[in-house]
């Protein structure tokens, strides 16, 4: 693995107003992700795993601190430039697939490239190729409601990959799946990492998935600590 820092967060703080008090969730998190590795983020429920991933993926801004992707200070970008950068450079997989129900699997996978203004014929070819890579070429014309939970999540993975992102941010990606589909999704992540050198940051409660990662951060008391399982 090439020891090159792809994504890093320094001194990340984030708090939220809840009722009459301010809840300080992240209290100066430092985290580094090397290009081509899988990093797992673990911790108790409510400790801030999703908050951290949303900030690393630029879906939320920190109250304080810095995030760099490929040495670029991403929160120095304007909102519009940040949205374009996010679409082209970061892929997302969530616990619930968030597929658009009225569109086919193929059309859902095409969305990020169409948003980026790419040529439709070129986008169709790329989306078909990615669906084939995740083992769903025969389901391309099915809508999400016609797919199993595992298939829907594979479509979500294909959508995350279609723009060849520098990093895929996955928040509890197998949390809503049964054991068989969990295992298949975890194997897919490993395969994509090995074949394409795809970088993943995965928040998970699943210790089997965490143990597959190259490195594991535990969030506790608002800080991140490297651990071994």
N, C-alpha and C positions, 0 to 999 in steps of 0.2 A: 504494500500500500504506500502510495506517495504521501510523504509527510508534509502536506501543504494545507494550511488552514483555509478552508473554503468559507465557513460561516462562523462568526464569533459575536458573542454578546459580552459587554463589559459594564459592570455596575448597574444592572437593570433593576429599576424599582417600579412597582405598579401597585396602586391602592385604589379602593372603590368605596364609594359612600353607601353604607347600608343602614337605613333608618337614621338614627341620630349620631352614628359613629363612623369613623373612617377605618376601613379594614386594609391593613398594609400586607399584601399577599407576597410580593417579591421584594426582597430587602437587600438588593445589591448582588444579583446573580451574575456570575462569570461562567461562560460556557464556550468551548471551542469544538468545532466539528471539522475533521479533516476530509479532504476530497476523497471520495470513493469508499467511505466507511458507513457503517450503520451505527447510529448512536441511539440508545434507549434512554428515555427519561421516566423514572419510576418515583413513586411516593404515594402517600395516603390520599384518599379522596379529599378534594378541597384545598390541597396544598399549593395549587397554582400551576399544575402541569399544562393545562389548556391555555392558561393566561400566557405562560412562557412561550408556548408554540405559536400562539397568535401573534406575539410580538416578533419572534424570529421570522415568521412568515409575512410580516408587515400588515396583518389584518388589524392590528391594534398598535398604538404608539405607547412607549414607556413614559412614565412620569419623569424619569431621569435615566441616564445611561445611553449606551451606543450599541448599534448593531451594524456589522460590516459583512457584506457578501462579496467575495472576490475583491477584498480591500476597499470596496465602495461603501461609504457611510450612507446607508440607504434612507435614513430618515432626514437627510439633508435635501432630498428630492421634494418637489412640489407634489401635491396630492395626485394630479393627473399623471405626472411622470412616474410616480410611485406605483400607481395602478397598472400602467403599461409594463413597468419593470417586473412587478409581481406576476402578471399574466405570462410573461415570456421566460422568467427565470426560476419561478417557484411552482411546484406542483403540490396539490393538497388532496389528502384522503382523510375523511372523517368517519366517526363511528357509524353515522347514518349517511348513506351514499350521496344524498342530495342530487340525485339524477332528476332531470326534467321529465315528468311522466308522459307527456304528450309526444315526446320524441323517441326515435329508435335508439338502440345502443350506439349504432354508428354515428347518428346525429349528435348524441350527447358527447361522444368522444371528440367530435369535430369542433365543438363550441369554442374552446380556448383559441384555436387557430383562426376561426372565423372572426372572433372578437379582435384578434390581432390584425385583421384585414388581409389575410392570405388568400391566394387563388383557390376557388372552391374545388376544382378538379384535383389540384395538388393536395388539398386538405383531405379529400375523400380517400386518395391513395394512401396517405400517411395514416389516417385513422384505421383503415382496413388492416394495414400492416401491424399496427399496435394491437388491435383486437386479436389478430392471429398470434401475436407474441404472448398474450395472456390466455390463450386457449379458447377464444370465443368467436372465431371467424364464422362459425355456423349459426351464431345468434345475433349477427349484426343488425338484422332488420326487425328484431323483437323489441318491444317497448319494455321499460322496467317492470311493469306489472306482470309481464309474461316470463320473467326471469326469477330464478331462485335468489335467496339472500346472498349466497356466495357469488353467483354470477353478477348480481348487481354491484357488489363490491369490486369485482374484477373490472367491470366497466368503469367504475370510479378510478381505479388504478390506471387503466388505459388513458382516461381523460387527463389524469395528472401527468402522464408521461408524454402526451402528444406534442408538446412544445419543446421536448428534450430539455427539461428544466435542470438547472444546476443542482438543485436539492428538492427532494420530496418531503414535505412535512405531513406526518400521519398521526392523527389524534385518536387513540383507542381504535385503530382500524379494524380489529377483529372482535371488538367488545360485544357486537350484536350477532355473532355467528355461532353455530354449533361447533363441536369439537372437530369434525371432519373438515368443515369449511375454514375454520381457524387454521388448522395445520396446512391446508392447501394455500391459503393466503400467505402464511409465514414462509412457506417454501418458494412462493412466487417472489417475495421480497428478496430472499437470498439469491435466487436465480438471476434476478435483474441486477442485483449488486455485483454478482460475479461476472455476468456476461457483458453488462453495459457500464460497469464501474459507477453505477448509480448511487448517489449519496442519499441516505435516509436519516431523518430525525423522527423517532417514533415514541410518543407517550403511550405507556401501556401499564395495565395491572397484570398482564399475562407474563409470568416469570419465565415460561418456556420461550416466548418471543424475546424477552429481555436478554436471556442467556445466549441467544443467537447473535446479539450485537457485538461489535468490536469493542465498544466501551459503553459503560452505564453511568448515568448521573442520577443520584437520588436527590429529590427536592425535600428539604426539611427546614422548618423555621425560616422560610423565605430565602434560603441559600441553596446552591447546588454543590454536591460533593461527588467526586468520582468514587465508585465502589466496585467490588467484585462480588459476584453471586456464586 
